[in-house]
Amino acid sequence: MPNRPHVIDEMISAKAIAARIETLAREIKQEFADTDKLVVIGLLRGSFVFIADLVRELDMVVEVDFLEASSYGDGMESSREVRILKDLRGQIADRDVLVVEDIVDTGHTLAHVTDYLGTRHPRKLKTIALLDKPARREVGFKADWIGFEIPDEFVVGYGIDFAQRNRNLPYIGKVRFI
């Protein structure tokens, strides 16, 4: 499928992403102002660029951990079956937790992950997604913070891939098949 001829049209610039992350970081700092250390959990692999930029903007003590969940494989459509491929290394019981996702599409992954992490009894559990595609939502889940709401387009860049390609683009681009 990645060999299918396509072009990538810029949809959200690197500058717009950086500005939005600054705003989101201010809101997150306010929400977690009473914490002594925020546990920031990135959902691999798509969130790694977003989480790096976000934690650099958080002027507070943070611990970073990662969880890998999958519902896509190398395809363009969600399988709706969420699997945990890599679990956390640290404990989150009685801790303040922020889960960082690249994109909320059907909502299955983030809903599953928050239910899964909730069984570990964090003090506070909040979510943030760089991108939200509400037109694709199949479950009643909404992240606490959203970077950008986008239409139902297949996107890449800024950590988001198409069969492990295009993660390194500094912007969000729409894949257009030709």
N, C-alpha and C positions, 0 to 999 in steps of 0.2 A: 504493500500500500504506500509506503513512503516514496517509492520510485514513480508513483503516479505523478505526471507533470502538474506542477502547481506554482503559484507565486504567493508571496506574503505581503499583504498591504498593511502598513502601519495603522494601528487603531488607537493606541494610547501611547503617547511619547514617554521617553525616559524622564523628561523634565516634569511631566504631569504626574507620573508615578511618584517621583521624589517629593513633590509638593504635597500630594495626598498622604504619603506616609508620615510626613511631619505633623499634619493635622491629626491623623489617627493616633500617633504617639502621644500627643498632648491629651487627647481624650482618655487613652488607656492609663496614663499616669494619674489622671484625676480619679478614675475608677478604682485604681489600686493604690491610692495615696496612703492608706493605712497598713500596707503590707511591709514586712521587713525584707522579703525576697519573693519575687515573682518567678514562677516556673513557666517558661515559655516552651511549648511543645510544638515543634514543626512536624507537619505531615509530609513525609518524604514521598516522592522526590521533588514534586513540583513546587513546594514552598521554600526550598532552600535559599533562593535569592531574596525572596520577600522577607523571610525571617532574619536574614543577615542585615538587611537594610533597616528593618523595623527595630531590632534590639539595639542597633547603634544610635537610634533616635530616642530610646528610652533612658532618660536620666534617672535611673534607679537601679537597685541591685537585682540582677536577673540570673537565673540558672536556665540553661538551654538543654533540652532533651529532644529526642526524636522518636516518632512512631511511624511505621510504614504500613499503610493500609492500601489495598488495591481493589478496584472494581472495574478496571479498564484493560489491563494487559497492554498489548500493542495496538488495540483497536481504537475506533473513533466513538464507539457507543459503550455506555456503561452496561456491565453484566447484571447490575443490581445486587450481586452477591459480594458482600464486603468481606475481605479476608485481612487479618492482621498478620503481616509478614515479618515485622520487627517490633518488639515491645520496648517500653521505656526501660532505661537503666536505673533511674532513681525512683524514689517514693513520692507520692503526691498527697497522701492522707493529711488532712488538716492544713494543706498548703493552698495558696492562691495560684490558679492555673489559667493560662491563656493558650488556647489551641489555635495554631496558625495554619490556614489552608490556602492553597493557591486559587481554587475555583469551586464554587458551589453550583452544581449542575442539577442533577436529579435530587440531591440532598441526602441520598442514602449513606454515603461515606461519612459525612460529618455527623449525621444523626446517630449512626452506629458507633462512631468513635466517642462521641460525648456520652452516650449510654454506657459504653465500655469503661470509660474513665470515671464516670460517676459512681461506679461500683467500688471505686478505691477511696471514696469519701473525701474529695478535696474540700477545703473550706469554701472556696469560690471557684466556679468553672465558667469561663467566658470563651467566646470564639470570635475569630476575625478571619475574613477571607478577602483576598485581593480583588477577586472578581465574583460576581453573582449573575447567574442566568436564570431569573425567575420564570421565564417561559418554559423551562425544562423541568421545573420542580415537580416531583412525584410524591414527596413526603412533606409534611408541615413543619419544615425546619427553616429557620432564618438565623444567620450568624448575627452576633451582637454588634459587630462592626463590619462594614463593607467598604472596600476601596472604590470599586466602580461597578455599577450595574451595566451589563452588556446584553445585546440582543443574542438570539440563538445562532451564534456563529462558531465555527471551529477556530480556536485561537492557539497561538504559540508564543514563546518568548518569555523573558524574565523568569526563567525556571520551568515554564510549562512546555511540554514536548509534544511532538508528533512522532511516535515510534522511536523515542530517544533522540530525536533531532530537534534543533532550534531552541534548546533551553538557554543558550548563550546570547540570544538577542537581547539588547538592552531595553527593548520596548515590547508592548503587546501587539502582535500582528494577527490579522485575519488570514486564514489559509483559503485561497481561492484556487480551485482546480480548473485546469485549462485543457 
